[in-house]
Amino acid sequence: MLELIDQRRLPGEFVTLLVRDTQQLHEAIRTLAVRGAPAIGVAAAYGPVLALQTLRADATTVDGLKTIVEACEFLATSRPTAVNLFWALDRVRRKAQAVCRHSRLTLGELHEAILAEANAIRDEDVAMCRAIGRHGEALIRDGAGVLTHCNAGALATAGQGTALSVMFEAQTKGRSFKVYADETRPLLQGARLTAWELQQAGIDVTVICDNMAGWLMKEGRIDLVITGADRIAANGDAANKIGTYSLSVLAKQHGVPFYIAAPSSTFDLSIAGGDEIPIEQRESSEVTRLAGVPTAPDGVAVYNPAFDVTPAHNITAIITEKGVVENPDAVRIRRLLGTP
Ligand code: MRU
């Protein structure tokens, strides 16, 4: 069984969700009970483990491997944009295939091997989050105004977040600064989750509506923008929550540095540029209703892309667990990630 914080219920209620099988896990990811690119990846990594646990006692390792591969294929259909999902499922599937090459492997040993891989993915994420924070914290000076979008905090990862990790580390250095959290329409991850996390941590946080960001920059309240990412192409184009692209354009116009904080598991070097990143389209009711109450006329047309892509040339730097890549491009990114 997998226990997840049910992020749909925050900040009103802090409750956990017990996930027993891949069907429930798929639903939890699709409906954003668990969300945020690294958290989706870590949660999905445990999916094949849950699937194995449903096998009959007399099942063979061949049955086990088939079940793992099917679980990975199924979970990969839960959400399309965050590459961490596919990265984590791929790792678990490859691990299973590798250990199954040994003859006389028992089903119990196969189970142990993929559980260990899922735990490793979780532990690595915790370490990557911390390292991102340490690499980025110096960017937040005493008295700074920081703008963030969506939620790239502990809730979105297995550790202390990506964009928010930078803030948490700056706080541990004794710096005081002010964070503006975009509410992040339509699902309000900024107002519900980021504001909640920062408030809990004792960081000065102010919620603003998404359409206020440009004006705050004009007023001189924002010294830097930091967001997370769901998938970063080889050239540095970065997909993140819808609204991030607009922020990057506003930041450029106002001379405000714009940073993306993300672990290496969020990079997809198999695609050259952001045009190839699949953008999730979500239900119209997310836009036409607020907590079940209609906010638009019945039957009105709705366009609801959940993500957008910020071009690399709008990004001042990408903060990763391996260091900071300024003016990101294909060469600098490969050099930092140590990929030939
Ligand atoms: O639809 P969501 O809430 O899963 O979108 C999440 C984001 O866009 C985050 O900014 C991103 O996943 C980075 S989380 C460290």
Boltz pocket constraint, residues with backbone or C-beta under 6 A from the ligand:
constraints:
  - pocket:
      binder: B
      contacts: [[A, 32], [A, 34], [A, 35], [A, 36], [A, 37], [A, 38], [A, 82], [A, 149], [A, 150], [A, 151], [A, 152], [A, 153], [A, 156], [A, 157], [A, 161], [A, 162], [A, 163], [A, 189], [A, 227], [A, 228], [A, 229], [A, 230], [A, 240], [A, 241], [A, 242], [A, 261], [A, 306]]
      max_distance: 6.0
